[in-house]
């Protein structure tokens, strides 16, 4: 259980650092805003699919 908490905290920290870096890049180089939006949307869709798949696989008898 403690390992899950550590992984969750690490994931949140990496997410915040990444979002901060992308925000800085978009502020510094405005031409990057549209490609960053496309990349973040694609990454969000992939993460949602992976989380959904993990949830389905975690519950026995769903498949």
Backbone bond lengths (Angstrom), bond angles and torsions (degrees), N, CA, C in turn:
res aa  C-N    CA-C-N  psi(-1)  N-CA   C-N-CA  omega(-1)  CA-C   N-CA-C  phi
1 X - - - 1.451 - - 1.530 111.36 -
2 X 1.331 115.43 -39.41 1.455 119.43 179.34 1.528 110.88 -66.28
3 X 1.321 116.74 -35.04 1.462 120.44 178.52 1.523 110.68 -62.58
4 X 1.321 116.86 -38.91 1.463 120.37 178.82 1.524 110.23 -63.80
5 X 1.314 116.95 -40.36 1.464 120.28 178.37 1.531 111.00 -64.01
6 X 1.333 117.09 -42.15 1.463 120.35 178.15 1.529 110.96 -62.99
7 X 1.315 116.70 -44.30 1.467 120.42 179.84 1.526 109.96 -63.70
8 X 1.329 117.09 -41.09 1.465 120.42 179.22 1.532 110.66 -63.59
9 X 1.329 117.39 -45.09 1.462 120.05 178.97 1.524 111.88 -64.27
10 X 1.309 116.80 -41.66 1.463 120.43 178.13 1.525 110.84 -63.13
11 X 1.321 116.47 -41.22 1.465 120.55 178.64 1.521 110.71 -63.31
12 X 1.330 117.07 -42.52 1.465 120.22 179.21 1.525 110.50 -64.69
13 X 1.328 117.74 -41.51 1.467 120.43 179.70 1.530 111.07 -64.30
14 X 1.317 117.22 -43.98 1.469 120.64 178.92 1.525 109.76 -63.38
15 X 1.333 116.72 -40.94 1.457 120.77 178.50 1.529 111.08 -60.41
16 X 1.334 116.84 -46.65 1.463 119.86 -178.57 1.522 111.86 -65.58
17 X 1.321 117.07 -39.96 1.463 120.02 178.29 1.525 110.31 -65.48
18 X 1.324 116.71 -41.02 1.465 121.06 179.65 1.526 110.96 -64.69
19 X 1.333 116.80 -45.90 1.460 120.07 179.42 1.536 110.34 -63.05
20 X 1.330 116.80 -39.34 1.464 119.79 176.73 1.520 112.00 -62.60
21 X 1.310 116.33 -43.57 1.464 120.23 178.09 1.516 112.70 -64.37
22 X 1.316 116.24 -41.05 1.462 119.34 178.51 1.527 110.90 -68.28
23 X 1.322 116.76 -37.50 1.460 119.57 176.69 1.519 111.49 -63.66
24 X 1.328 116.03 -41.47 1.467 119.59 177.37 1.528 110.75 -63.42
25 X 1.341 116.36 -43.87 1.471 119.93 -179.90 1.533 110.83 -62.85
26 X 1.333 116.48 -40.90 1.463 119.50 179.78 1.532 110.68 -67.82
27 X 1.325 117.11 -34.85 1.461 120.42 178.85 1.526 110.42 -71.34
28 X 1.307 116.07 -40.35 1.468 120.84 -176.69 1.524 111.74 -75.28
29 X 1.338 116.52 -37.85 1.467 122.07 -177.56 1.530 108.60 -126.32
30 X 1.336 118.29 88.79 1.471 120.70 -175.56 1.532 114.00 -58.94
31 X 1.330 118.15 -24.48 1.466 120.04 179.79 1.525 111.64 -67.27
32 X 1.327 117.37 -15.72 1.463 120.45 -179.07 1.526 113.07 -85.29
33 X 1.323 118.01 -5.96 1.461 119.71 -172.82 1.525 111.42 -61.49
34 X 1.335 117.68 -49.13 1.462 118.90 -177.24 1.535 112.35 -65.88
35 X 1.343 120.83 -45.82 1.465 118.79 176.45 1.529 113.24 -62.21
36 X 1.343 116.95 -35.23 1.464 119.63 177.55 1.521 111.10 -66.29
37 X 1.331 117.18 -38.77 1.467 120.03 177.96 1.526 110.44 -63.28
38 X 1.320 117.24 -41.63 1.467 120.72 178.85 1.526 110.09 -64.61
39 X 1.325 116.58 -44.46 1.465 120.41 -179.15 1.531 111.28 -65.03
40 X 1.330 117.04 -42.83 1.467 120.15 179.45 1.525 111.53 -66.37
41 X 1.331 117.28 -37.53 1.463 119.98 177.49 1.520 110.57 -65.20
42 X 1.319 116.83 -44.57 1.468 120.14 178.50 1.529 110.92 -63.29
43 X 1.318 116.69 -42.19 1.463 120.06 178.84 1.524 110.74 -64.34
44 X 1.325 117.15 -40.06 1.463 120.63 178.29 1.514 112.36 -63.38
45 X 1.325 116.74 -40.61 1.469 120.43 177.99 1.522 110.08 -64.94
46 X 1.323 117.72 -44.00 1.469 120.37 179.44 1.529 111.36 -63.41
47 X 1.324 117.21 -41.99 1.461 120.53 179.09 1.522 110.35 -64.20
48 X 1.336 116.92 -42.25 1.465 120.18 178.59 1.524 110.79 -61.79
49 X 1.322 117.05 -41.15 1.471 120.19 177.90 1.523 111.43 -64.19
50 X 1.330 116.73 -42.57 1.465 120.06 179.90 1.523 111.93 -66.14
51 X 1.327 116.85 -41.65 1.461 120.37 178.42 1.528 110.24 -65.07
52 X 1.310 116.54 -41.86 1.466 120.14 177.37 1.517 111.87 -62.31
53 X 1.323 116.40 -43.61 1.467 120.14 178.19 1.521 110.98 -64.22
54 X 1.313 116.88 -42.05 1.474 120.14 178.73 1.523 110.69 -63.53
55 X 1.332 117.41 -39.15 1.461 120.82 178.46 1.511 111.33 -64.88
56 X 1.329 116.52 -41.54 1.461 120.20 179.49 1.518 110.67 -66.56
57 X 1.316 116.82 -41.11 1.454 120.13 -179.12 1.540 112.44 -72.35
58 X 1.334 116.39 -25.22 1.460 120.23 -178.02 1.527 112.03 -75.21
59 X 1.327 117.00 -25.27 1.464 120.57 -178.34 1.523 108.61 -95.79
60 X 1.328 117.36 113.91 1.465 118.84 -178.30 1.532 110.99 -67.75
61 X 1.311 114.92 140.41 1.453 121.48 176.48 1.521 115.54 89.83
62 X 1.332 118.52 -0.97 1.462 119.53 178.96 1.516 111.96 -76.99
63 X 1.296 117.34 -30.06 1.466 120.03 -179.58 1.510 110.35 -100.22
